[in-house]
Amino acid sequence: MRLYGNMNMTSDAMRPKGMWLAAALAFGMGLFGATGEAEATESLAFKQAIAEGATRDRAVAEFYKARDYDPIWTGRDDAARRKALLQALETAGDHGLPVSRYDVDALDALFRSAKDDRSRGRAEVAASRMFLDFAEDLQTGILTPGQVIPDIKRQPQRRDRQAQLDAFAQSSPRAYLRALQPKSPEYNALLAEKLRLERVLGKGGWGDSVPGKKIEPGESGAQVVALRNRLIAMGYLRRSATQTYDADIQKAVQAFQADHGLFTDGVAGAGTLAELNAPVEKRLEQVIVAMERERWMPAERGKRHVLVNITDFHARIIAGGKVEFQTRSVVGANDKDRRTPEFSDVMEHMIINPTWNVPRSIATKEYLPMLKEDPSAVRHLKLIDQRGQVVSREGMDFSEYTTANFPFDMKQPPSNSNALGLVKFMFPNPHNIYLHDTPAKSLFGRETRAFSHGCIRLNDPFDFAYALLARQTNDPEGYFHSVLRTGRETQVNLQEPLPVHIIYRTALTGPKGRVEFRRDIYGRDARIFDELAKAGVVLRAVRG
């Protein structure tokens, strides 16, 4: 596992926090003792220095111009603001941000060397720009998600830079800086887990990996001892001298499996051992990526919303921060054109007895080759011409058609065998993604459930529908089935539309508050961490 940069971030090695603070205070006293009352109107040299320093940063230039170049960092009464900024920048590593991007030493040196109006102006601009970089990174992320992975259809809600400076200038600096980080409980849990894993890394990790391909209850020997020691180091098992895979070890393995999205059979098979042997560095990377992802999310998720975690293979209704309903899901297969994208939208209605309008990509890439071989293939699908009329296949030569000129739509009428099942849940979006029933129930018994063309299939779609309808009818089950029995395609609007968030988290908070881990099924998190590392993010080991 790669490590980036210096991981030895001990408290003893950190810069004494009083050093730059004393310098900043001394800077203020020395400077204003020299300039005295002349500071009332900022000098031309000070204004010119700001204008020159902000030449390529319009937001900073406009901010100072609008306030007639009144300083916010280098004024007589700005010591508290300088102190708050320097203290906040010291926490960048805690949040998994690129520490090298916010050079506290350089800013400290600028403050200390600001002995005249021009140097004050340069320090003023440098502090504002560093504040803006830090604030934006902490609020909405270091990376632009769609540039890293096109299937992440999120645009972080970045605050206007001039508005950010205006708000900060009018606020308590310490309170404002503390409020920059995402306010979600998930972010706080990830932050705590990151610090915990850094301490584990500082102690050398979880020890030796567990050899072998499979260890079962009742076995004894060196493999069991290695398994026992690993579980003890990871906090799943109390200290024990047993060399036999006993009931306590089996219970610990099951708890580990539950925390990693594995079947809880209590057998340490190949999949379980692979997750057990993952080094602490990998888990730390997953947490740092999850923190970055949390910064990309909308600040307001909705008091009641639908949450689908692609890697967790579950869909949930969250109300008041608690799981109101959950069901297993099947997500897009790990193929170029089938991976489920990440985005947020609003669920507006459900369709009972849906017609399946076959996406053109599926019709031309999967079904057209079958029709060329046998015109009677896929008889459950109807061909629809441009006038909306059903076309007979009799005597048709499909060999003349290609993916470019195939002139028909394909539809499957409502039925028990419909590819969408008997109900689908709609949140209209440009990605043509929705939640739906499926006749292929056997797939829900798999541990890894990535098989669809991108949409999310639900194991318990009727129960999901009842949960949605419970807010608008006293008999949601009865109402649903009364519509279902008609056999007709029917749209049922939700009186309370629900936000839908389709996310991808390999590090997430479980029901007991513990951070759990999942496999990186599409390899997205690995790519994101590579980009974070290029931006300067490093893994830290905290000793002591």
Backbone torsions as a table, in degrees:
resi	resn	phi	psi	omega
1	MET	NA	129.6	-179.4
2	ARG	-75.0	144.7	170.8
3	LEU	-119.0	144.3	-175.6
4	TYR	-113.6	119.7	175.1
5	GLY	77.1	-169.0	-177.7
6	ASN	-79.1	119.0	-177.2
7	MET	-92.7	-8.7	-176.2
8	ASN	-85.1	88.0	-176.8
9	MET	-110.2	64.1	-178.0
10	THR	-77.3	155.6	179.3
11	SER	-64.9	-31.9	179.8
12	ASP	-68.2	-30.1	-175.5
13	ALA	-84.6	-13.8	-178.4
14	MET	-70.5	153.7	179.8
15	ARG	-63.1	133.0	175.3
16	PRO	-57.5	121.1	-172.9
17	LYS	-65.7	-23.0	-179.9
18	GLY	-73.9	-17.5	-174.6
19	MET	-66.9	-53.2	-179.1
20	TRP	-70.9	-27.3	179.9
21	LEU	-68.1	-44.1	178.9
22	ALA	-62.6	-38.8	179.1
23	ALA	-65.0	-42.1	-179.5
24	ALA	-63.1	-41.4	179.5
25	LEU	-67.3	-41.0	179.0
26	ALA	-63.8	-38.1	177.5
27	PHE	-57.3	-47.5	-177.6
28	GLY	-63.3	-44.9	-177.7
29	MET	-65.2	-44.1	-177.5
30	GLY	-66.7	-43.1	-176.9
31	LEU	-66.8	-48.4	-174.8
32	PHE	-76.8	-20.3	171.9
33	GLY	-67.2	-31.0	-178.5
34	ALA	-80.4	-38.2	-174.1
35	THR	-90.2	-26.2	178.0
36	GLY	56.2	-136.6	-174.3
37	GLU	-73.3	-10.0	-179.6
38	ALA	-62.7	-15.5	-178.8
39	GLU	-70.6	-15.6	-176.5
40	ALA	-53.9	-39.4	174.8
41	THR	-119.3	116.6	-174.7
42	GLU	-61.9	140.3	-175.5
43	SER	-71.2	161.3	176.9
44	LEU	-62.1	-36.2	179.8
45	ALA	-63.8	-40.1	178.6
46	PHE	-63.7	-46.1	-179.2
47	LYS	-64.8	-40.9	179.6
48	GLN	-64.6	-39.1	179.6
49	ALA	-63.6	-40.1	177.4
50	ILE	-66.1	-45.3	-179.3
51	ALA	-61.0	-42.1	179.3
52	GLU	-67.3	-42.3	-178.2
53	GLY	-68.3	-28.3	-176.9
54	ALA	-101.3	17.2	-176.5
55	THR	-54.3	-41.1	-176.1
56	ARG	-100.3	13.2	179.7
57	ASP	-131.6	89.1	-173.9
58	ARG	-59.8	-37.7	-177.9
59	ALA	-62.3	-43.8	179.2
60	VAL	-66.4	-43.6	-179.9
61	ALA	-60.5	-45.3	-179.0
62	GLU	-68.3	-34.6	178.4
63	PHE	-60.3	-49.3	-178.0
64	TYR	-72.2	-35.2	177.9
65	LYS	-62.7	-41.3	-177.7
66	ALA	-66.3	-27.2	-179.8
67	ARG	-104.8	20.3	178.8
68	ASP	52.9	38.2	173.2
69	TYR	65.2	24.1	174.0
70	ASP	-68.6	123.4	-174.0
71	PRO	-72.6	156.8	172.1
72	ILE	-118.1	-10.4	-178.5
73	TRP	-115.4	-33.8	-169.0
74	THR	-112.8	14.9	177.5
75	GLY	-80.8	172.3	-177.7
76	ARG	-56.4	-37.5	-173.5
77	ASP	-107.1	24.1	-173.7
78	ASP	-100.6	11.4	-178.0
79	ALA	-59.4	-41.1	-179.1
80	ALA	-64.7	-35.6	179.7
81	ARG	-69.2	-41.2	177.5
82	ARG	-62.6	-44.1	-179.5
83	LYS	-61.5	-44.2	-178.7
84	ALA	-62.7	-41.3	179.9
85	LEU	-65.3	-48.1	-178.5
86	LEU	-61.6	-40.1	177.5
87	GLN	-65.1	-40.4	179.8
88	ALA	-65.4	-42.4	179.9
89	LEU	-62.3	-30.3	178.3
90	GLU	-65.6	-19.7	-178.2
91	THR	-92.1	1.0	-175.1
92	ALA	-55.3	-42.4	179.5
93	GLY	-63.6	-31.8	177.7
94	ASP	-60.4	-33.9	-176.2
95	HIS	-91.9	7.8	-179.6
96	GLY	71.1	27.6	177.6
97	LEU	-93.9	160.3	-179.7
98	PRO	-75.1	99.5	-174.5
99	VAL	-55.8	-36.1	-177.4
100	SER	-63.9	-18.3	-179.5
101	ARG	-74.7	-23.8	-178.0
102	TYR	-119.4	86.6	-172.4
103	ASP	-80.9	95.5	-178.1
104	VAL	-63.6	-40.0	179.9
105	ASP	-61.2	-43.3	-179.3
106	ALA	-65.6	-41.6	179.5
107	LEU	-66.4	-40.9	177.3
108	ASP	-59.2	-42.7	-179.6
109	ALA	-65.2	-38.1	177.2
110	LEU	-62.8	-43.5	178.5
111	PHE	-61.5	-45.7	-176.0
112	ARG	-68.2	-29.9	-177.1
113	SER	-91.4	0.6	-177.4
114	ALA	-79.0	83.3	-175.8
115	LYS	-105.9	-4.4	177.8
116	ASP	-141.8	175.2	-173.5
117	ASP	-64.6	-37.9	-180.0
118	ARG	-66.7	-43.7	179.6
119	SER	-69.3	-31.6	174.1
120	ARG	-62.4	-42.7	179.9
121	GLY	-62.8	-40.8	179.2
122	ARG	-65.4	-41.0	178.4
123	ALA	-65.4	-37.4	-179.7
124	GLU	-60.3	-49.3	-178.8
125	VAL	-66.7	-42.7	-179.5
126	ALA	-60.4	-42.6	-179.8
127	ALA	-65.4	-42.2	-180.0
128	SER	-64.3	-42.2	-179.1
129	ARG	-69.0	-37.3	178.2
130	MET	-68.7	-38.7	175.5
131	PHE	-59.7	-45.9	-178.2
132	LEU	-64.2	-41.9	177.9
133	ASP	-61.1	-47.6	-179.2
134	PHE	-63.4	-45.9	-177.9
135	ALA	-62.2	-45.1	-178.9
136	GLU	-66.3	-43.2	-179.8
137	ASP	-62.3	-42.0	-176.8
138	LEU	-74.9	-34.6	-178.8
139	GLN	-76.9	-48.0	-168.1
140	THR	-130.7	9.6	170.4
141	GLY	104.2	159.0	-178.7
142	ILE	-83.7	-37.8	-173.5
143	LEU	-102.0	160.9	168.4
144	THR	-97.6	108.2	-166.8
145	PRO	-55.1	-45.3	-176.8
146	GLY	-65.5	-22.3	177.5
147	GLN	-77.3	-24.9	178.7
148	VAL	-85.0	-48.4	-178.4
149	ILE	-137.7	109.0	-176.8
150	PRO	-56.9	-26.4	-179.4
151	ASP	-75.9	-2.7	172.8
152	ILE	-92.6	102.0	-174.4
153	LYS	-94.0	54.4	-179.2
154	ARG	-119.9	141.4	174.7
155	GLN	-123.7	97.9	-178.3
156	PRO	-51.8	140.6	-175.5
157	GLN	-81.3	75.9	-176.2
158	ARG	-72.9	136.5	-178.4
159	ARG	-80.8	143.5	175.5
160	ASP	-56.7	132.5	-172.7
161	ARG	-65.0	-41.8	179.0
162	GLN	-66.1	-40.6	177.6
163	ALA	-62.9	-34.8	177.9
164	GLN	-62.9	-45.7	178.4
165	LEU	-65.2	-41.9	178.4
166	ASP	-59.0	-47.0	-178.3
167	ALA	-64.8	-41.7	-179.6
168	PHE	-64.5	-41.5	-178.2
169	ALA	-63.3	-24.8	-177.7
170	GLN	-100.7	7.1	-174.5
171	SER	-118.5	168.3	169.6
172	SER	-68.0	119.0	-171.4
173	PRO	-60.1	-44.4	-178.4
174	ARG	-64.8	-45.4	-179.8
175	ALA	-63.4	-40.5	-179.2
176	TYR	-64.0	-45.7	-178.9
177	LEU	-65.9	-36.8	178.0
178	ARG	-67.3	-28.2	-176.8
179	ALA	-84.7	-0.6	-176.7
180	LEU	-69.1	-37.8	-175.1
181	GLN	-67.7	153.6	178.1
182	PRO	-53.3	142.1	-174.1
183	LYS	-92.8	3.1	-176.1
184	SER	-72.4	145.3	173.9
185	PRO	-57.7	-31.5	179.5
186	GLU	-61.7	-42.5	-179.9
187	TYR	-64.1	-42.9	179.7
188	ASN	-63.0	-39.0	178.6
189	ALA	-65.9	-41.2	178.4
190	LEU	-66.1	-38.9	178.3
191	LEU	-61.4	-43.9	178.7
192	ALA	-65.3	-39.9	179.4
193	GLU	-66.5	-37.5	177.5
194	LYS	-60.1	-47.0	179.7
195	LEU	-64.5	-35.8	177.8
196	ARG	-65.3	-45.9	-179.4
197	LEU	-65.8	-33.0	176.7
198	GLU	-64.5	-36.1	176.2
199	ARG	-69.5	-38.6	176.3
200	VAL	-61.5	-43.5	179.1
201	LEU	-63.5	-37.2	178.1
202	GLY	-64.6	-24.4	178.5
203	LYS	-93.4	3.5	176.3
204	GLY	101.5	6.9	177.6
205	GLY	88.8	-155.2	-175.5
206	TRP	-102.5	15.9	176.3
207	GLY	85.9	-162.9	-175.5
208	ASP	-65.6	148.1	176.0
209	SER	-74.4	165.1	-177.5
210	VAL	-95.7	121.5	-178.0
211	PRO	-79.0	169.1	174.6
212	GLY	95.4	175.7	-178.7
213	LYS	-111.1	-21.7	-178.6
214	LYS	-162.0	133.8	176.3
215	ILE	-131.2	129.1	-175.3
216	GLU	-116.7	155.6	176.1
217	PRO	-53.6	139.3	-179.6
218	GLY	98.5	-20.7	179.9
219	GLU	-74.0	159.5	178.1
220	SER	-135.5	166.1	174.4
221	GLY	121.2	-169.7	-173.1
222	ALA	-62.5	-37.7	179.5
223	GLN	-62.8	-41.3	180.0
224	VAL	-65.7	-39.2	178.3
225	VAL	-62.5	-43.6	178.5
226	ALA	-62.9	-41.2	177.5
227	LEU	-62.9	-45.8	178.9
228	ARG	-58.3	-47.1	-177.1
229	ASN	-64.7	-38.4	179.7
230	ARG	-65.6	-43.2	179.7
231	LEU	-65.4	-36.8	177.0
232	ILE	-64.9	-47.3	-178.1
233	ALA	-62.5	-30.9	-177.8
234	MET	-88.9	-1.7	175.8
235	GLY	86.4	14.1	-179.9
236	TYR	-95.6	-9.5	-174.7
237	LEU	-145.0	137.3	174.6
238	ARG	-70.7	160.1	179.9
239	ARG	-56.5	135.9	-176.6
240	SER	-152.2	152.2	177.7
241	ALA	-106.6	4.5	-176.4
242	THR	-63.4	145.6	174.6
243	GLN	-112.8	9.9	-178.5
244	THR	-115.6	141.6	178.3
245	TYR	-72.7	84.5	-173.6
246	ASP	-94.7	-172.6	-176.5
247	ALA	-63.4	-34.8	179.9
248	ASP	-66.7	-42.3	178.3
249	ILE	-66.3	-40.9	178.8
250	GLN	-61.1	-42.3	178.5
251	LYS	-63.4	-39.7	179.1
252	ALA	-66.1	-40.5	177.9
253	VAL	-63.1	-40.9	178.9
254	GLN	-64.2	-39.0	177.3
255	ALA	-64.8	-41.6	177.2
256	PHE	-62.2	-44.5	-179.9
257	GLN	-60.6	-42.4	178.8
258	ALA	-61.7	-37.1	-179.1
259	ASP	-75.9	-7.7	-177.4
260	HIS	-124.9	18.0	174.5
261	GLY	67.7	28.3	-178.6
262	LEU	-104.9	159.8	173.1
263	PHE	-60.8	132.0	-175.7
264	THR	-90.8	62.6	-178.8
265	ASP	-91.8	-5.7	178.1
266	GLY	76.1	6.2	177.7
267	VAL	-102.5	129.8	179.3
268	ALA	-85.8	77.7	178.8
269	GLY	-83.5	-170.3	-174.6
270	ALA	-60.2	-43.4	-179.4
271	GLY	-65.6	-43.1	179.6
272	THR	-65.5	-42.2	180.0
273	LEU	-66.0	-35.8	178.2
274	ALA	-62.0	-41.5	178.7
275	GLU	-72.9	-38.1	176.9
276	LEU	-61.3	-37.7	-175.3
277	ASN	-86.2	-1.3	175.6
278	ALA	-60.7	127.6	-177.5
279	PRO	-71.3	159.7	-179.0
280	VAL	-60.4	-30.7	178.2
281	GLU	-59.5	-40.4	179.5
282	LYS	-64.3	-43.7	-179.7
283	ARG	-64.8	-36.4	178.3
284	LEU	-65.7	-40.9	175.8
285	GLU	-60.0	-43.6	-179.6
286	GLN	-60.9	-40.8	-179.9
287	VAL	-67.3	-42.7	179.4
288	ILE	-62.5	-41.2	177.3
289	VAL	-64.9	-41.8	179.3
290	ALA	-62.7	-35.8	176.5
291	MET	-65.4	-42.4	176.9
292	GLU	-62.8	-43.0	178.8
293	ARG	-62.4	-37.6	179.4
294	GLU	-64.4	-31.3	178.0
295	ARG	-70.8	-20.1	178.6
296	TRP	-82.5	-15.5	-172.2
297	MET	-75.9	155.6	174.1
298	PRO	-60.0	142.1	179.4
299	ALA	-63.1	-36.9	178.4
300	GLU	-104.2	115.2	-179.0
301	ARG	-92.6	-19.9	-173.3
302	GLY	102.6	129.0	-179.8
303	LYS	-58.3	-33.9	174.2
304	ARG	-125.8	125.0	-176.9
305	HIS	-153.4	164.9	175.4
306	VAL	-97.8	132.4	-179.7
307	LEU	-125.6	122.5	176.7
308	VAL	-118.5	116.0	174.5
309	ASN	-99.3	113.1	-174.8
310	ILE	-56.3	-46.0	-175.0
311	THR	-73.6	-18.1	-176.7
312	ASP	-93.1	-13.1	179.1
313	PHE	55.6	42.9	176.4
314	HIS	-141.6	149.4	169.9
315	ALA	-118.5	138.7	-175.4
316	ARG	-135.6	152.0	165.9
317	ILE	-104.6	122.3	-179.2
318	ILE	-106.9	128.3	178.4
319	ALA	-132.5	122.6	-179.7
320	GLY	60.2	31.3	178.4
321	GLY	83.1	0.3	-178.7
322	LYS	-119.5	153.5	-179.8
323	VAL	-76.3	115.7	178.8
324	GLU	-89.0	-33.0	-179.2
325	PHE	-156.4	145.7	173.8
326	GLN	-148.4	152.7	178.1
327	THR	-149.7	155.0	175.6
328	ARG	-67.6	152.9	178.3
329	SER	-135.0	158.9	169.1
330	VAL	-113.6	133.0	-177.8
331	VAL	-117.0	-178.7	-176.6
332	GLY	-62.0	143.0	177.3
333	ALA	-67.8	158.3	-177.9
334	ASN	-82.6	62.1	174.5
335	ASP	-122.6	157.0	-173.9
336	LYS	-51.3	-44.2	-174.0
337	ASP	-99.4	8.6	-173.2
338	ARG	-123.3	-7.5	-178.4
339	ARG	-66.5	138.2	179.8
340	THR	-71.7	127.4	178.0
341	PRO	-76.8	165.5	178.4
342	GLU	-108.6	128.1	178.4
343	PHE	-169.8	173.8	175.9
344	SER	-125.0	144.1	177.6
345	ASP	-155.9	-164.8	-177.1
346	VAL	-128.5	124.5	176.9
347	MET	-77.1	122.9	-174.9
348	GLU	-108.1	-30.5	-175.9
349	HIS	-160.6	169.8	171.5
350	MET	-122.3	155.3	176.0
351	ILE	-119.7	117.9	178.9
352	ILE	-94.0	138.2	-172.9
353	ASN	58.4	59.4	-174.6
354	PRO	-76.2	151.4	166.2
355	THR	-88.2	138.4	175.6
356	TRP	-94.5	111.4	173.2
357	ASN	-88.1	103.1	-172.2
358	VAL	-63.1	123.6	176.5
359	PRO	-56.3	142.5	-176.3
360	ARG	-58.1	-35.7	-179.5
361	SER	-61.7	-38.5	179.0
362	ILE	-73.5	-42.0	-178.7
363	ALA	-59.7	-43.9	-174.6
364	THR	-85.8	-32.5	-176.2
365	LYS	-89.6	-29.6	-176.7
366	GLU	-107.3	-45.5	-172.7
367	TYR	-88.8	-34.1	179.5
368	LEU	-59.9	-44.4	176.1
369	PRO	-59.1	-34.9	178.2
370	MET	-68.1	-39.2	179.0
371	LEU	-68.1	-32.4	176.9
372	LYS	-65.5	-35.1	178.0
373	GLU	-74.9	-39.1	-175.7
374	ASP	-152.6	106.0	-177.9
375	PRO	-58.4	-18.2	179.7
376	SER	-91.2	3.3	-179.9
377	ALA	-65.7	162.2	179.8
378	VAL	40.3	54.8	-177.9
379	ARG	-63.7	-19.5	179.6
380	HIS	-72.0	-9.7	179.8
381	LEU	-103.5	138.8	177.5
382	LYS	-100.0	142.5	174.8
383	LEU	-92.4	130.6	-177.5
384	ILE	-120.8	127.9	-179.6
385	ASP	-85.3	-177.0	-175.0
386	GLN	-67.4	-16.8	177.1
387	ARG	-91.1	0.0	179.6
388	GLY	84.8	13.4	-178.6
389	GLN	-96.3	145.0	175.6
390	VAL	-71.5	132.5	-176.2
391	VAL	-105.7	134.7	175.9
392	SER	-76.7	142.3	178.0
393	ARG	-86.3	-9.6	-174.6
394	GLU	-56.5	122.5	176.6
395	GLY	73.8	6.8	-177.3
396	MET	-81.4	137.0	177.8
397	ASP	-103.8	101.9	-176.6
398	PHE	-78.5	-9.4	-177.8
399	SER	-65.9	-20.0	-179.4
400	GLU	-79.9	-6.4	-175.9
401	TYR	-101.2	149.5	175.5
402	THR	-127.8	178.1	177.1
403	THR	-62.5	-24.1	-177.6
404	ALA	-84.5	-34.3	-173.4
405	ASN	-113.7	7.5	178.8
406	PHE	-60.0	117.9	-168.1
407	PRO	-94.4	5.7	-172.0
408	PHE	-113.0	150.6	163.4
409	ASP	-91.1	156.8	177.5
410	MET	-124.2	135.3	-177.7
411	LYS	-135.9	148.3	172.2
412	GLN	-118.4	116.7	-178.3
413	PRO	-63.1	163.8	177.4
414	PRO	-57.8	136.7	177.3
415	SER	-174.5	168.7	177.2
416	ASN	-65.2	-24.6	-178.5
417	SER	-96.3	4.4	179.4
418	ASN	-57.0	140.4	-177.7
419	ALA	-59.2	-25.5	179.3
420	LEU	-91.5	0.9	-175.9
421	GLY	72.7	-141.9	-174.0
422	LEU	-109.8	-2.1	178.2
423	VAL	-158.4	143.4	172.5
424	LYS	-133.9	154.3	-172.7
425	PHE	-118.3	121.8	-166.2
426	MET	-108.5	129.9	168.6
427	PHE	-132.2	83.2	-170.2
428	PRO	-45.7	125.8	-175.7
429	ASN	-150.9	156.6	-177.1
430	PRO	-70.0	-8.2	-177.4
431	HIS	-93.1	-5.3	-179.9
432	ASN	57.0	42.6	178.9
433	ILE	-109.3	137.4	176.2
434	TYR	-153.7	173.3	176.5
435	LEU	-100.1	142.9	-178.7
436	HIS	-158.5	165.4	172.3
437	ASP	-71.5	172.5	176.2
438	THR	-158.6	144.7	173.6
439	PRO	-78.5	-11.6	-177.5
440	ALA	-87.8	72.7	-174.0
441	LYS	-74.0	-24.0	-173.8
442	SER	-63.8	-26.0	-177.2
443	LEU	-65.1	-23.5	-178.9
444	PHE	-70.9	-11.9	176.8
445	GLY	-85.2	-3.4	179.8
446	ARG	-82.0	153.9	176.6
447	GLU	-74.2	-44.6	175.6
448	THR	-104.6	125.1	-170.3
449	ARG	-125.6	67.1	178.2
450	ALA	-117.4	91.0	-173.4
451	PHE	-136.2	-13.6	-171.2
452	SER	-81.7	179.9	175.1
453	HIS	-86.6	5.9	178.6
454	GLY	134.9	-34.9	177.7
455	CYS	-71.1	166.4	-175.7
456	ILE	-106.2	116.7	178.2
457	ARG	-91.1	142.0	-176.9
458	LEU	-111.0	138.5	177.6
459	ASN	-72.5	-33.7	-177.1
460	ASP	-125.6	63.8	-174.9
461	PRO	-66.4	-34.3	179.5
462	PHE	-65.0	-45.7	179.4
463	ASP	-63.2	-36.3	176.1
464	PHE	-61.5	-43.6	178.4
465	ALA	-62.7	-42.5	179.3
466	TYR	-59.8	-42.7	-178.8
467	ALA	-62.4	-37.6	178.6
468	LEU	-70.8	-41.7	-176.0
469	LEU	-77.0	-15.4	-177.1
470	ALA	-61.4	-21.5	-179.7
471	ARG	-82.1	-7.0	-175.6
472	GLN	-133.7	3.6	175.5
473	THR	-152.7	147.6	179.2
474	ASN	-75.9	-18.3	-179.5
475	ASP	-130.7	72.4	-175.3
476	PRO	-61.5	-38.7	-178.9
477	GLU	-67.5	-45.5	179.2
478	GLY	-62.5	-43.5	179.8
479	TYR	-62.3	-46.5	-178.4
480	PHE	-57.4	-47.0	-175.9
481	HIS	-72.5	-27.1	176.2
482	SER	-65.1	-36.0	176.0
483	VAL	-74.3	-42.1	-178.0
484	LEU	-59.5	-39.6	-175.9
485	ARG	-65.7	-20.7	179.3
486	THR	-67.7	-25.3	-177.6
487	GLY	73.9	-1.4	-178.2
488	ARG	-94.9	144.3	175.6
489	GLU	-64.1	123.0	-174.6
490	THR	-136.4	130.0	175.7
491	GLN	-92.9	128.7	177.5
492	VAL	-117.2	112.0	-178.8
493	ASN	-76.6	146.5	175.2
494	LEU	-89.0	124.6	178.3
495	GLN	-67.7	-27.0	175.4
496	GLU	-120.2	87.4	178.2
497	PRO	-55.6	144.0	-176.5
498	LEU	-113.1	132.6	169.3
499	PRO	-60.7	143.1	176.6
500	VAL	-121.1	128.6	178.5
501	HIS	-121.7	113.9	175.2
502	ILE	-100.0	113.0	-172.9
503	ILE	-119.9	172.9	179.4
504	TYR	-139.0	98.6	-177.7
505	ARG	-126.5	121.4	173.6
506	THR	-95.6	-7.1	170.6
507	ALA	-128.4	121.7	-173.7
508	LEU	-151.6	157.9	178.7
509	THR	-82.6	127.4	179.1
510	GLY	-84.4	178.6	-176.3
511	PRO	-62.9	-23.6	179.8
512	LYS	-96.7	9.1	177.8
513	GLY	88.5	-6.3	179.4
514	ARG	-83.1	141.4	177.5
515	VAL	-74.1	126.0	180.0
516	GLU	-108.1	167.0	-177.6
517	PHE	-131.2	148.2	178.0
518	ARG	-131.6	165.2	179.1
519	ARG	-73.1	149.1	178.4
520	ASP	-86.7	76.4	-165.8
521	ILE	-64.6	-29.4	178.5
522	TYR	-103.4	-2.2	-177.2
523	GLY	73.3	15.2	-176.8
524	ARG	-69.9	-42.5	-176.6
525	ASP	-65.6	-36.0	177.3
526	ALA	-61.2	-41.2	179.0
527	ARG	-67.5	-39.3	179.4
528	ILE	-64.9	-42.7	180.0
529	PHE	-66.0	-35.4	175.9
530	ASP	-57.4	-41.9	179.7
531	GLU	-70.6	-37.3	176.1
532	LEU	-62.2	-41.7	178.8
533	ALA	-62.7	-40.3	177.4
534	LYS	-62.7	-30.7	179.6
535	ALA	-79.4	-7.9	176.8
536	GLY	112.6	4.8	178.2
537	VAL	-73.7	135.1	-179.8
538	VAL	-126.6	158.5	171.8
539	LEU	-87.4	140.4	-179.9
540	ARG	-115.0	144.7	169.0
541	ALA	-113.1	123.5	-178.7
542	VAL	-105.1	120.5	-179.2
543	ARG	-107.8	142.1	177.4
544	GLY	88.0	NA	NA
